């Protein structure tokens, strides 16, 4: 894929809704798109990496941000799959394999194809500090959006279930990174408080 074609394909992310929000009774017009989410994940990753560096921990900030930017690129080819759909994808690795194949097509003719693919694979494995930060940022972005929907008056069982699932997903990252734990606590207070913050 030529760079121009890649950019036009990635532009689709602005029109692909984060479909999990539909199960939380969010109106179609209010559902964030994948591009909005990806931007927020990159911003959160930047701040998390900065905080870890401030604490004296070793983290490759540039690599983490790059990983955050490209973590959902495959969705420009295969769309977004909500949590609720994942249990129906068999075998369990089906989603990962589909996204891997889509990413191969996207990156096909790029000079840095191998580097981008390696970063995505690192993200998917979730073992390095950088990939863990991006995973934490991904979940924190869901929490931030959940708070925004709650502040707009959304009170659905689906939103509450998603909230609990994301908090559970964040537990290992909150344990490993102090800043993540602090953000989870503050966002949880905002979500459960009638007035938000």
Secondary structure, 3 states (H helix, E strand, C coil): CCHHHHHHHHHHHHCCECHHHHHHCCCHHHCCEHHHHHHHHHHHHHHHHHHHHHCCCCCCHHHHHHHHHHCCCCHHHHCCCCHHHHCCCCCCCHHHHHHHHHHHHHHCCCCCHHHHHHHHHHHHHCCCHHHHHHHHHHHHHHHHHHHHHHHCCCCCHHHHHHHHHHHHHHHHHHHHCHHHHHHHHHHHHHHHCCCCC
